[in-house]
């Protein structure tokens, strides 16, 4: 797994506008709404053997740097565990709803629940990409 680093690489993925929608992602219930968005791009010429991952976490989604880094670290870890198709670019963007979930997680147990929810969402996104 490679990492998208410069803004040009991110903009090509986000401008392709190929957003992956999870089944049931249009729910009105905020507790069940997805906390991540995923965008995929199949570059015409990808000299790399693997796939590339990008993570976007704004201050609106996680106001503190500690929260943003925690989220990025866990997304990278989960993606390393789940190998996906080769030759594609994948960007995860944290939704503003994540802020409320992180603020409610005051204990380690609740942070583990948030991490498990991230794992389930990322696994679902990667399963859709593999198809």
C-alpha positions in Angstrom: 0.0 0.0 0.0 1.3 3.4 -1.0 0.2 6.7 0.4 -1.1 9.7 -1.6 1.0 12.6 -0.6 0.7 15.8 -2.7 -2.5 17.8 -3.4 -2.4 16.9 -7.1 -2.9 13.2 -6.4 -5.8 13.9 -4.0 -7.5 16.3 -6.5 -7.4 13.7 -9.3 -9.2 11.2 -7.1 -11.7 13.7 -5.7 -12.4 15.3 -9.1 -13.2 11.9 -10.6 -16.3 12.0 -8.4 -16.6 8.3 -8.1 -18.0 8.1 -4.6 -18.7 4.8 -3.1 -22.0 4.6 -1.3 -22.7 2.0 1.4 -26.1 0.4 1.4 -28.3 2.3 3.8 -26.0 5.4 3.8 -28.9 7.7 3.2 -30.4 7.1 6.7 -31.7 10.1 8.6 -30.6 8.7 12.0 -27.3 10.4 12.8 -26.2 7.5 15.0 -26.4 5.1 12.0 -25.1 7.4 9.3 -21.6 6.6 7.9 -18.8 8.6 9.5 -16.5 8.2 6.4 -16.9 8.9 2.7 -14.8 6.9 0.2 -13.8 8.0 -3.3 -12.1 5.6 -5.8 -10.2 6.3 -8.9 -8.7 3.9 -11.4 -5.7 5.7 -13.0 -4.9 4.9 -16.6 -1.2 4.5 -15.9 -0.4 3.4 -12.5 3.3 2.3 -12.4 2.9 1.1 -8.9 2.2 -2.6 -8.2 -0.1 -1.9 -5.3 -2.9 0.6 -4.5 -2.6 4.1 -3.0 -4.5 5.4 0.0 -5.3 9.0 0.9 -7.0 10.2 4.1 -8.7 13.6 4.5 -9.7 14.7 8.0 -10.7 18.4 8.4 -10.9 20.4 11.6 -14.6 20.4 11.2 -14.6 16.6 11.6 -12.0 16.4 14.3 -11.0 19.8 15.9 -7.9 18.6 17.7 -4.7 17.4 16.0 -4.7 14.5 18.4 -8.1 13.4 17.2 -7.1 13.8 13.5 -3.9 11.8 13.9 -5.7 9.1 15.9 -8.2 8.7 13.1 -5.6 8.6 10.3 -3.5 6.1 12.2 -6.4 3.8 12.7 -7.6 4.1 9.1 -4.1 3.2 7.8 -3.9 0.3 10.2 -7.3 -1.1 9.1 -6.5 -0.7 5.4 -3.2 -2.5 5.8 -5.1 -5.5 7.3 -7.5 -5.5 4.4 -5.7 -5.8 1.1 -7.7 -4.6 -1.8 -7.4 -4.6 -5.6 -4.2 -3.4 -7.3 -3.9 -0.3 -9.4 -6.4 2.0 -7.8 -6.4 5.2 -5.7 -8.7 5.3 -2.7 -9.4 8.4 -0.6 -11.3 8.3 2.7 -12.8 11.6 3.9 -14.1 12.0 7.5 -17.6 13.4 7.7 -18.4 16.2 10.2 -20.6 13.8 12.0 -17.5 12.1 13.3 -16.9 15.0 15.7 -19.9 14.1 17.8 -18.9 10.4 18.0 -15.4 11.3 19.0 -16.6 13.8 21.7 -19.0 11.2 23.1 -16.1 8.7 23.4 -14.7 9.7 26.8 -13.4 6.3 27.8 -11.2 3.7 26.2 -14.1 1.3 25.8 -16.0 3.9 23.8 -12.9 4.6 21.7 -12.7 0.9 20.9 -16.3 1.0 19.8 -15.6 3.9 17.5 -12.5 2.0 16.1 -14.7 -1.1 15.6 -17.2 1.0 13.7 -14.5 2.5 11.5 -13.2 -1.1 10.9 -16.7 -2.2 9.8 -17.2 0.8 7.5 -13.8 0.5 5.9 -14.2 -3.2 5.4 -17.6 -2.6 3.7 -16.1 0.1 1.4 -13.1 -2.2 0.5 -15.5 -5.1 -0.2 -17.4 -2.8 -2.7 -14.2 -1.8 -4.3 -13.1 -5.4 -4.9 -16.3 -6.1 -6.9 
